[in-house]
Amino acid sequence: MWIERTAVAAAIALAMSGCATLRDNPTACKVGATLLGATLGAVGGGVGVAQIEKDPDNGEIAAGAATGLVAGGLIGYLIGHYACPEPEPVMAPPPPPVRTPPPPPTERRGG
């Protein structure tokens, strides 16, 4: 019972803080989206072939999983490309204005 509670607490903590770092690091966000899409695609492809085909052999299931891996990875990459924020470019402050020296004082003549 104690192990189950610890596992649930760890899963909740991971779920609550897992995406916080992805906002700060767009590369990790894109890689995570690609890997998640590839994983879901591979599982879906393998299970889909196993359930749809009548008596599939291991090669057919592996081919379905490989196809799902590629398709899911591409879809995940596209989602990550558009969903993950790009870092804003850092703009350098403008240089200070050049101070021109004041004109020399004029001499007053005759008055």
ZAMIPA-706422 format. One record per atom (N, C-alpha, C, CB): atom name; residue number from 0; z, x, y; residue in one letter. Coordinates in nm, 3 decimals, decimal comma. Each point is the difference from the previous one (the first is absolute). Glycine has a CB too. Example, Ala and Ser with C-alpha at 12.3 -4.5 7.8 and 13.67 -1.06 7.14 Angstrom:
2
{"N" 0 {0,780 1,319 -0,569} "a"} {"CA" 0 {0,000 -0,089 0,119} "a"} {"C" 0 {0,000 0,090 0,120} "a"} {"CB" 0 {0,125 -0,189 -0,117} "a"} {"N" 1 {-0,197 0,154 0,222} "s"} {"CA" 1 {0,006 0,082 0,119} "s"} {"C" 1 {0,073 -0,077 0,109} "s"} {"CB" 1 {-0,215 0,118 -0,063} "s"} 
This chain:
111
{"N" 0 {0,000 0,082 -0,118} "m"} {"CA" 0 {0,000 -0,082 0,118} "m"} {"C" 0 {0,000 0,087 0,125} "m"} {"CB" 0 {0,120 -0,181 -0,125} "m"} {"N" 1 {-0,043 0,291 0,124} "w"} {"CA" 1 {0,007 0,088 0,114} "w"} {"C" 1 {-0,135 0,066 0,027} "w"} {"CB" 1 {0,243 0,039 -0,050} "w"} {"N" 2 {-0,313 -0,001 -0,056} "i"} {"CA" 2 {-0,130 0,065 0,015} "i"} {"C" 2 {-0,102 -0,097 0,059} "i"} {"CB" 2 {0,052 0,151 -0,196} "i"} {"N" 3 {-0,046 -0,276 0,155} "e"} {"CA" 3 {-0,093 -0,099 0,054} "e"} {"C" 3 {0,023 -0,022 0,150} "e"} {"CB" 3 {-0,009 -0,111 -0,225} "e"} {"N" 4 {0,134 0,103 0,265} "r"} {"CA" 4 {0,030 -0,018 0,142} "r"} {"C" 4 {-0,046 0,120 0,082} "r"} {"CB" 4 {0,196 -0,143 -0,061} "r"} {"N" 5 {-0,174 0,263 0,006} "t"} {"CA" 5 {-0,044 0,121 0,069} "t"} {"C" 5 {-0,151 0,003 0,012} "t"} {"CB" 5 {0,201 0,122 -0,085} "t"} {"N" 6 {-0,272 -0,162 -0,020} "a"} {"CA" 6 {-0,146 -0,001 0,004} "a"} {"C" 6 {-0,051 -0,102 0,101} "a"} {"CB" 6 {-0,005 0,072 -0,239} "a"} {"N" 7 {0,067 -0,187 0,245} "v"} {"CA" 7 {-0,041 -0,102 0,097} "v"} {"C" 7 {0,028 0,048 0,142} "v"} {"CB" 7 {0,046 -0,182 -0,168} "v"} {"N" 8 {0,069 0,243 0,189} "a"} {"CA" 8 {0,032 0,051 0,134} "a"} {"C" 8 {-0,097 0,111 0,041} "a"} {"CB" 8 {0,241 -0,058 -0,037} "a"} {"N" 9 {-0,277 0,145 -0,056} "a"} {"CA" 9 {-0,096 0,106 0,031} "a"} {"C" 9 {-0,138 -0,057 0,030} "a"} {"CB" 9 {0,130 0,158 -0,145} "a"} {"N" 10 {-0,171 -0,260 0,070} "a"} {"CA" 10 {-0,130 -0,062 0,025} "a"} {"C" 10 {-0,003 -0,069 0,136} "a"} {"CB" 10 {-0,029 -0,032 -0,246} "a"} {"N" 11 {0,138 -0,033 0,283} "i"} {"CA" 11 {0,006 -0,066 0,132} "i"} {"C" 11 {-0,004 0,106 0,111} "i"} {"CB" 11 {0,132 -0,193 -0,099} "i"} {"N" 12 {-0,058 0,302 0,083} "a"} {"CA" 12 {0,000 0,105 0,102} "a"} {"C" 12 {-0,138 0,063 0,013} "a"} {"CB" 12 {0,241 0,044 -0,047} "a"} {"N" 13 {-0,308 -0,022 -0,064} "l"} {"CA" 13 {-0,134 0,057 0,004} "l"} {"C" 13 {-0,099 -0,096 0,066} "l"} {"CB" 13 {0,052 0,131 -0,207} "l"} {"N" 14 {-0,040 -0,257 0,176} "a"} {"CA" 14 {-0,091 -0,098 0,059} "a"} {"C" 14 {0,024 -0,015 0,150} "a"} {"CB" 14 {-0,008 -0,120 -0,218} "a"} {"N" 15 {0,131 0,130 0,261} "m"} {"CA" 15 {0,031 -0,016 0,142} "m"} {"C" 15 {-0,044 0,120 0,083} "m"} {"CB" 15 {0,194 -0,142 -0,065} "m"} {"N" 16 {-0,189 0,262 0,009} "s"} {"CA" 16 {-0,033 0,119 0,078} "s"} {"C" 16 {-0,133 0,063 -0,039} "s"} {"CB" 16 {0,242 0,040 0,024} "s"} {"N" 17 {-0,309 -0,093 -0,121} "g"} {"CA" 17 {-0,122 0,063 -0,050} "g"} {"C" 17 {-0,113 0,006 0,100} "g"} {"CB" 17 {0,066 -0,076 -0,220} "g"} {"N" 18 {-0,087 -0,027 0,297} "c"} {"CA" 18 {-0,113 -0,004 0,093} "c"} {"C" 18 {0,034 0,057 0,136} "c"} {"CB" 18 {-0,083 -0,197 -0,122} "c"} {"N" 19 {0,206 0,233 0,147} "a"} {"CA" 19 {0,038 0,050 0,132} "a"} {"C" 19 {-0,069 0,133 0,030} "a"} {"CB" 19 {0,220 -0,117 -0,020} "a"} {"N" 20 {-0,233 0,203 -0,079} "t"} {"CA" 20 {-0,063 0,129 0,025} "t"} {"C" 20 {-0,152 -0,013 0,011} "t"} {"CB" 20 {0,187 0,111 -0,122} "t"} {"N" 21 {-0,243 -0,216 0,071} "l"} {"CA" 21 {-0,145 -0,015 0,004} "l"} {"C" 21 {-0,050 -0,029 0,140} "l"} {"CB" 21 {0,005 -0,081 -0,234} "l"} {"N" 22 {0,079 0,023 0,319} "r"} {"CA" 22 {-0,041 -0,024 0,139} "r"} {"C" 22 {-0,013 0,130 0,077} "r"} {"CB" 22 {0,113 -0,221 -0,006} "r"} {"N" 23 {-0,030 0,318 -0,028} "d"} {"CA" 23 {-0,001 0,128 0,071} "d"} {"C" 23 {-0,104 0,097 -0,055} "d"} {"CB" 23 {0,240 -0,034 0,048} "d"} {"N" 24 {-0,287 0,013 -0,169} "n"} {"CA" 24 {-0,092 0,093 -0,063} "n"} {"C" 24 {-0,121 -0,077 -0,052} "n"} {"CB" 24 {0,191 0,155 -0,063} "n"} {"N" 25 {-0,301 -0,162 0,138} "p"} {"CA" 25 {-0,115 -0,079 -0,043} "p"} {"C" 25 {-0,068 0,057 -0,124} "p"} {"CB" 25 {-0,033 -0,066 0,235} "p"} {"N" 26 {0,042 0,196 -0,259} "t"} {"CA" 26 {-0,061 0,057 -0,120} "t"} {"C" 26 {0,072 -0,050 -0,124} "t"} {"CB" 26 {-0,070 0,203 0,130} "t"} {"N" 27 {0,202 -0,205 -0,126} "a"} {"CA" 27 {0,077 -0,052 -0,114} "a"} {"C" 27 {-0,028 -0,148 -0,020} "a"} {"CB" 27 {0,178 0,172 0,040} "a"} {"N" 28 {-0,197 -0,245 0,067} "c"} {"CA" 28 {-0,030 -0,142 -0,010} "c"} {"C" 28 {-0,133 -0,022 -0,071} "c"} {"CB" 28 {0,130 -0,043 0,211} "c"} {"N" 29 {-0,232 0,122 -0,173} "k"} {"CA" 29 {-0,132 -0,014 -0,063} "k"} {"C" 29 {0,002 0,042 -0,146} "k"} {"CB" 29 {-0,106 0,040 0,223} "k"} {"N" 30 {0,177 0,068 -0,252} "v"} {"CA" 30 {0,010 0,045 -0,139} "v"} {"C" 30 {0,075 -0,103 -0,084} "v"} {"CB" 30 {-0,005 0,241 0,076} "v"} {"N" 31 {0,112 -0,296 -0,020} "g"} {"CA" 31 {0,076 -0,102 -0,073} "g"} {"C" 31 {-0,082 -0,125 -0,027} "g"} {"CB" 31 {0,207 0,089 0,103} "g"} {"N" 32 {-0,285 -0,131 -0,005} "a"} {"CA" 32 {-0,084 -0,119 -0,020} "a"} {"C" 32 {-0,107 0,027 -0,105} "a"} {"CB" 32 {0,041 -0,069 0,237} "a"} {"N" 33 {-0,099 0,190 -0,235} "t"} {"CA" 33 {-0,102 0,034 -0,099} "t"} {"C" 33 {0,059 0,005 -0,140} "t"} {"CB" 33 {-0,123 0,130 0,175} "t"} {"N" 34 {0,238 -0,065 -0,190} "l"} {"CA" 34 {0,062 0,010 -0,133} "l"} {"C" 34 {0,048 -0,136 -0,051} "l"} {"CB" 34 {0,069 0,233 0,055} "l"} {"N" 35 {-0,018 -0,316 0,035} "l"} {"CA" 35 {0,043 -0,133 -0,043} "l"} {"C" 35 {-0,120 -0,083 -0,046} "l"} {"CB" 35 {0,194 0,011 0,161} "l"} {"N" 36 {-0,303 -0,004 -0,085} "g"} {"CA" 36 {-0,121 -0,073 -0,041} "g"} {"C" 36 {-0,056 0,051 -0,131} "g"} {"CB" 36 {-0,050 -0,041 0,239} "g"} {"N" 37 {0,051 0,173 -0,257} "a"} {"CA" 37 {-0,051 0,057 -0,124} "a"} {"C" 37 {0,086 -0,039 -0,119} "a"} {"CB" 37 {-0,094 0,191 0,130} "a"} {"N" 38 {0,225 -0,190 -0,111} "t"} {"CA" 38 {0,090 -0,038 -0,109} "t"} {"C" 38 {-0,017 -0,146 -0,039} "t"} {"CB" 38 {0,162 0,172 0,079} "t"} {"N" 39 {-0,165 -0,259 0,020} "l"} {"CA" 39 {-0,017 -0,142 -0,031} "l"} {"C" 39 {-0,138 -0,028 -0,061} "l"} {"CB" 39 {0,156 -0,056 0,188} "l"} {"N" 40 {-0,257 0,126 -0,138} "g"} {"CA" 40 {-0,134 -0,018 -0,058} "g"} {"C" 40 {-0,009 0,047 -0,144} "g"} {"CB" 40 {-0,093 0,027 0,228} "g"} {"N" 41 {0,156 0,087 -0,258} "a"} {"CA" 41 {-0,003 0,052 -0,136} "a"} {"C" 41 {0,075 -0,093 -0,097} "a"} {"CB" 41 {-0,014 0,233 0,092} "a"} {"N" 42 {0,129 -0,280 -0,050} "v"} {"CA" 42 {0,075 -0,092 -0,086} "v"} {"C" 42 {-0,077 -0,130 -0,019} "v"} {"CB" 42 {0,217 0,101 0,078} "v"} {"N" 43 {-0,271 -0,153 0,033} "g"} {"CA" 43 {-0,077 -0,123 -0,011} "g"} {"C" 43 {-0,125 0,014 -0,085} "g"} {"CB" 43 {0,086 -0,062 0,222} "g"} {"N" 44 {-0,155 0,175 -0,209} "g"} {"CA" 44 {-0,119 0,022 -0,082} "g"} {"C" 44 {0,031 0,014 -0,147} "g"} {"CB" 44 {-0,104 0,110 0,194} "g"} {"N" 45 {0,209 -0,035 -0,225} "g"} {"CA" 45 {0,037 0,018 -0,141} "g"} {"C" 45 {0,050 -0,128 -0,063} "g"} {"CB" 45 {0,055 0,234 0,050} "g"} {"N" 46 {0,031 -0,306 0,019} "v"} {"CA" 46 {0,053 -0,126 -0,054} "v"} {"C" 46 {-0,110 -0,105 -0,005} "v"} {"CB" 46 {0,228 0,055 0,091} "v"} {"N" 47 {-0,316 -0,056 0,010} "g"} {"CA" 47 {-0,110 -0,097 -0,001} "g"} {"C" 47 {-0,092 0,018 -0,119} "g"} {"CB" 47 {0,013 -0,007 0,247} "g"} {"N" 48 {-0,047 0,131 -0,277} "v"} {"CA" 48 {-0,087 0,025 -0,117} "v"} {"C" 48 {0,073 -0,037 -0,127} "v"} {"CB" 48 {-0,118 0,185 0,122} "v"} {"N" 49 {0,246 -0,152 -0,131} "a"} {"CA" 49 {0,075 -0,031 -0,122} "a"} {"C" 49 {0,012 -0,150 -0,022} "a"} {"CB" 49 {0,128 0,214 0,028} "a"} {"N" 50 {-0,120 -0,292 0,079} "q"} {"CA" 50 {0,017 -0,145 -0,014} "q"} {"C" 50 {-0,133 -0,074 -0,014} "q"} {"CB" 50 {0,210 0,020 0,133} "q"} {"N" 51 {-0,314 0,030 -0,071} "i"} {"CA" 51 {-0,128 -0,073 -0,001} "i"} {"C" 51 {-0,082 0,031 -0,125} "i"} {"CB" 51 {0,001 0,003 0,250} "i"} {"N" 52 {-0,009 0,125 -0,286} "e"} {"CA" 52 {-0,079 0,039 -0,117} "e"} {"C" 52 {0,067 -0,045 -0,129} "e"} {"CB" 52 {-0,089 0,198 0,127} "e"} {"N" 53 {0,007 -0,224 -0,226} "k"} {"CA" 53 {0,053 -0,034 -0,132} "k"} {"C" 53 {0,008 0,128 -0,081} "k"} {"CB" 53 {-0,097 -0,236 0,008} "k"} {"N" 54 {0,218 0,276 -0,040} "d"} {"CA" 54 {0,028 0,119 -0,079} "d"} {"C" 54 {-0,061 0,126 0,062} "d"} {"CB" 54 {0,010 -0,145 -0,204} "d"} {"N" 55 {0,035 0,182 0,327} "p"} {"CA" 55 {-0,055 0,121 0,063} "p"} {"C" 55 {0,061 0,125 -0,061} "p"} {"CB" 55 {-0,036 -0,127 0,212} "p"} {"N" 56 {-0,042 0,234 -0,215} "d"} {"CA" 56 {0,057 0,127 -0,045} "d"} {"C" 56 {0,057 0,075 0,121} "d"} {"CB" 56 {-0,165 0,012 -0,195} "d"} {"N" 57 {0,229 0,099 0,169} "n"} {"CA" 57 {0,067 0,073 0,108} "n"} {"C" 57 {-0,098 0,053 0,104} "n"} {"CB" 57 {0,178 0,062 -0,162} "n"} {"N" 58 {-0,298 -0,029 0,120} "g"} {"CA" 58 {-0,100 0,050 0,094} "g"} {"C" 58 {-0,041 -0,106 0,101} "g"} {"CB" 58 {-0,081 0,155 -0,176} "g"} {"N" 59 {0,067 -0,279 0,132} "e"} {"CA" 59 {-0,035 -0,107 0,093} "e"} {"C" 59 {0,112 -0,027 0,100} "e"} {"CB" 59 {-0,146 -0,102 -0,178} "e"} {"N" 60 {0,269 0,106 0,130} "i"} {"CA" 60 {0,114 -0,021 0,089} "i"} {"C" 60 {0,008 0,115 0,101} "i"} {"CB" 60 {0,124 -0,126 -0,182} "i"} {"N" 61 {-0,145 0,250 0,136} "a"} {"CA" 61 {0,003 0,115 0,091} "a"} {"C" 61 {-0,112 -0,008 0,103} "a"} {"CB" 61 {0,101 0,138 -0,183} "a"} {"N" 62 {-0,220 -0,185 0,140} "a"} {"CA" 62 {-0,110 -0,014 0,095} "a"} {"C" 62 {0,032 -0,106 0,105} "a"} {"CB" 62 {-0,163 0,071 -0,178} "a"} {"N" 63 {0,223 -0,180 0,137} "g"} {"CA" 63 {0,040 -0,102 0,096} "g"} {"C" 63 {0,106 0,051 0,097} "g"} {"CB" 63 {-0,053 -0,174 -0,169} "g"} {"N" 64 {0,147 0,253 0,117} "a"} {"CA" 64 {0,103 0,056 0,086} "a"} {"C" 64 {-0,060 0,102 0,097} "a"} {"CB" 64 {0,169 -0,037 -0,181} "a"} {"N" 65 {-0,263 0,118 0,135} "a"} {"CA" 65 {-0,063 0,099 0,089} "a"} {"C" 65 {-0,081 -0,068 0,109} "a"} {"CB" 65 {-0,008 0,163 -0,190} "a"} {"N" 66 {-0,065 -0,268 0,153} "t"} {"CA" 66 {-0,076 -0,074 0,100} "t"} {"C" 66 {0,093 -0,065 0,102} "t"} {"CB" 66 {-0,181 -0,042 -0,169} "t"} {"N" 67 {0,290 -0,016 0,121} "g"} {"CA" 67 {0,098 -0,059 0,091} "g"} {"C" 67 {0,067 0,104 0,088} "g"} {"CB" 67 {0,037 -0,179 -0,167} "g"} {"N" 68 {-0,016 0,299 0,113} "l"} {"CA" 68 {0,059 0,109 0,078} "l"} {"C" 68 {-0,090 0,036 0,118} "l"} {"CB" 68 {0,114 0,087 -0,207} "l"} {"N" 69 {-0,243 -0,071 0,182} "v"} {"CA" 69 {-0,092 0,037 0,107} "v"} {"C" 69 {-0,014 -0,113 0,101} "v"} {"CB" 69 {-0,125 0,150 -0,158} "v"} {"N" 70 {0,104 -0,271 0,110} "a"} {"CA" 70 {-0,018 -0,114 0,090} "a"} {"C" 70 {0,127 -0,026 0,081} "a"} {"CB" 70 {-0,166 -0,100 -0,160} "a"} {"N" 71 {0,280 0,102 0,095} "g"} {"CA" 71 {0,127 -0,022 0,070} "g"} {"C" 71 {0,030 0,111 0,099} "g"} {"CB" 71 {0,083 -0,122 -0,198} "g"} {"N" 72 {-0,117 0,246 0,163} "g"} {"CA" 72 {0,020 0,112 0,092} "g"} {"C" 72 {-0,085 -0,014 0,125} "g"} {"CB" 72 {0,055 0,145 -0,194} "g"} {"N" 73 {-0,180 -0,186 0,177} "l"} {"CA" 73 {-0,087 -0,020 0,116} "l"} {"C" 73 {0,049 -0,115 0,088} "l"} {"CB" 73 {-0,193 0,087 -0,133} "l"} {"N" 74 {0,234 -0,195 0,071} "i"} {"CA" 74 {0,051 -0,113 0,078} "i"} {"C" 74 {0,130 0,039 0,071} "i"} {"CB" 74 {-0,105 -0,162 -0,163} "i"} {"N" 75 {0,193 0,234 0,094} "g"} {"CA" 75 {0,123 0,046 0,063} "g"} {"C" 75 {-0,026 0,096 0,115} "g"} {"CB" 75 {0,115 -0,030 -0,218} "g"} {"N" 76 {-0,216 0,117 0,202} "y"} {"CA" 76 {-0,034 0,091 0,108} "y"} {"C" 76 {-0,050 -0,076 0,122} "y"} {"CB" 76 {-0,056 0,176 -0,169} "y"} {"N" 77 {-0,028 -0,275 0,147} "l"} {"CA" 77 {-0,050 -0,079 0,113} "l"} {"C" 77 {0,112 -0,076 0,070} "l"} {"CB" 77 {-0,220 -0,022 -0,117} "l"} {"N" 78 {0,310 -0,034 0,039} "i"} {"CA" 78 {0,114 -0,069 0,060} "i"} {"C" 78 {0,087 0,098 0,078} "i"} {"CB" 78 {-0,003 -0,170 -0,187} "i"} {"N" 79 {0,028 0,287 0,129} "g"} {"CA" 79 {0,081 0,100 0,069} "g"} {"C" 79 {-0,066 0,053 0,125} "g"} {"CB" 79 {0,096 0,061 -0,218} "g"} {"N" 80 {-0,228 -0,050 0,215} "h"} {"CA" 80 {-0,073 0,049 0,118} "h"} {"C" 80 {0,016 -0,093 0,118} "h"} {"CB" 80 {-0,165 0,110 -0,151} "h"} {"N" 81 {0,163 -0,239 0,127} "y"} {"CA" 81 {0,010 -0,096 0,109} "y"} {"C" 81 {0,143 -0,045 0,029} "y"} {"CB" 81 {-0,228 -0,074 -0,060} "y"} {"N" 82 {0,317 0,082 -0,039} "a"} {"CA" 82 {0,136 -0,050 0,019} "a"} {"C" 82 {0,097 0,105 0,053} "a"} {"CB" 82 {-0,045 -0,160 -0,183} "a"} {"N" 83 {0,021 0,287 0,152} "c"} {"CA" 83 {0,093 0,105 0,041} "c"} {"C" 83 {-0,029 0,041 0,144} "c"} {"CB" 83 {0,019 0,082 -0,239} "c"} {"N" 84 {0,084 -0,076 0,322} "p"} {"CA" 84 {-0,022 0,033 0,142} "p"} {"C" 84 {-0,038 0,146 0,018} "p"} {"CB" 84 {0,162 -0,177 0,064} "p"} {"N" 85 {-0,253 0,200 0,028} "e"} {"CA" 85 {-0,038 0,137 0,036} "e"} {"C" 85 {0,097 0,051 0,106} "e"} {"CB" 85 {-0,245 -0,045 -0,055} "e"} {"N" 86 {0,276 0,173 0,052} "p"} {"CA" 86 {0,089 0,052 0,104} "p"} {"C" 86 {-0,071 0,000 0,135} "p"} {"CB" 86 {0,120 0,142 -0,171} "p"} {"N" 87 {-0,045 -0,173 0,273} "e"} {"CA" 87 {-0,058 -0,001 0,133} "e"} {"C" 87 {-0,019 0,144 0,047} "e"} {"CB" 87 {0,108 -0,222 0,053} "e"} {"N" 88 {-0,222 0,251 0,008} "p"} {"CA" 88 {-0,021 0,138 0,045} "p"} {"C" 88 {0,098 0,035 0,112} "p"} {"CB" 88 {-0,244 -0,016 -0,064} "p"} {"N" 89 {0,290 0,137 0,060} "v"} {"CA" 89 {0,095 0,047 0,100} "v"} {"C" 89 {-0,079 0,046 0,121} "v"} {"CB" 89 {0,170 0,068 -0,178} "v"} {"N" 90 {-0,145 -0,131 0,289} "m"} {"CA" 90 {-0,070 0,035 0,123} "m"} {"C" 90 {0,086 0,100 0,077} "m"} {"CB" 90 {-0,116 -0,227 0,009} "m"} {"N" 91 {0,054 0,337 0,033} "a"} {"CA" 91 {0,070 0,098 0,081} "a"} {"C" 91 {0,017 -0,056 0,141} "a"} {"CB" 91 {-0,092 0,191 -0,139} "a"} {"N" 92 {0,203 -0,163 0,202} "p"} {"CA" 92 {0,018 -0,050 0,136} "p"} {"C" 92 {-0,102 0,067 0,093} "p"} {"CB" 92 {0,247 -0,042 -0,042} "p"} {"N" 93 {-0,289 -0,028 0,144} "p"} {"CA" 93 {-0,098 0,061 0,091} "p"} {"C" 93 {0,062 0,119 0,073} "p"} {"CB" 93 {-0,114 -0,223 0,028} "p"} {"N" 94 {0,032 0,319 0,007} "p"} {"CA" 94 {0,055 0,116 0,071} "p"} {"C" 94 {0,050 -0,041 0,138} "p"} {"CB" 94 {-0,157 0,154 -0,126} "p"} {"N" 95 {0,253 -0,081 0,179} "p"} {"CA" 95 {0,050 -0,037 0,132} "p"} {"C" 95 {-0,111 0,021 0,104} "p"} {"CB" 95 {0,237 0,063 -0,067} "p"} {"N" 96 {-0,233 -0,142 0,173} "p"} {"CA" 96 {-0,105 0,015 0,102} "p"} {"C" 96 {0,011 0,136 0,068} "p"} {"CB" 96 {-0,002 -0,249 0,035} "p"} {"N" 97 {-0,111 0,302 0,000} "v"} {"CA" 97 {-0,004 0,130 0,065} "v"} {"C" 97 {0,040 -0,019 0,146} "v"} {"CB" 97 {-0,182 0,085 -0,158} "v"} {"N" 98 {0,278 -0,010 0,200} "r"} {"CA" 98 {0,046 -0,012 0,138} "r"} {"C" 98 {-0,080 0,096 0,086} "r"} {"CB" 98 {0,234 -0,066 -0,074} "r"} {"N" 99 {-0,301 0,010 0,169} "t"} {"CA" 99 {-0,074 0,085 0,094} "t"} {"C" 99 {0,094 0,041 0,113} "t"} {"CB" 99 {-0,221 -0,114 -0,058} "t"} {"N" 100 {0,209 0,236 0,103} "p"} {"CA" 100 {0,089 0,042 0,109} "p"} {"C" 100 {-0,036 -0,074 0,128} "p"} {"CB" 100 {0,027 0,228 -0,105} "p"} {"N" 101 {0,070 -0,253 0,186} "p"} {"CA" 101 {-0,029 -0,072 0,125} "p"} {"C" 101 {-0,087 0,088 0,091} "p"} {"CB" 101 {0,218 -0,128 -0,017} "p"} {"N" 102 {-0,296 0,066 0,101} "p"} {"CA" 102 {-0,084 0,080 0,089} "p"} {"C" 102 {0,089 0,081 0,095} "p"} {"CB" 102 {-0,186 -0,172 -0,014} "p"} {"N" 103 {0,133 0,286 0,060} "p"} {"CA" 103 {0,082 0,082 0,089} "p"} {"C" 103 {0,025 -0,074 0,132} "p"} {"CB" 103 {-0,094 0,210 -0,106} "p"} {"N" 104 {0,205 -0,182 0,168} "p"} {"CA" 104 {0,029 -0,068 0,127} "p"} {"C" 104 {-0,103 0,040 0,107} "p"} {"CB" 104 {0,248 -0,006 -0,059} "p"} {"N" 105 {-0,286 -0,088 0,134} "t"} {"CA" 105 {-0,099 0,026 0,107} "t"} {"C" 105 {0,073 0,050 0,125} "t"} {"CB" 105 {-0,156 -0,180 -0,091} "t"} {"N" 106 {0,088 0,266 0,165} "e"} {"CA" 106 {0,058 0,049 0,125} "e"} {"C" 106 {-0,038 -0,095 0,112} "e"} {"CB" 106 {-0,010 0,240 -0,081} "e"} {"N" 107 {0,104 -0,268 0,159} "r"} {"CA" 107 {-0,024 -0,087 0,115} "r"} {"C" 107 {-0,031 0,088 0,120} "r"} {"CB" 107 {0,154 -0,180 -0,091} "r"} {"N" 108 {-0,264 0,156 0,149} "r"} {"CA" 108 {-0,039 0,080 0,116} "r"} {"C" 108 {-0,008 -0,090 0,122} "r"} {"CB" 108 {-0,127 0,161 -0,145} "r"} {"N" 109 {0,176 -0,113 0,251} "g"} {"CA" 109 {-0,013 -0,066 0,125} "g"} {"C" 109 {0,090 -0,118 0,018} "g"} {"CB" 109 {-0,226 0,076 0,001} "g"} {"N" 110 {0,330 -0,079 -0,060} "g"} {"CA" 110 {0,074 -0,115 0,034} "g"} {"C" 110 {0,126 -0,015 -0,063} "g"} {"CB" 110 {-0,197 -0,094 0,038} "g"} 
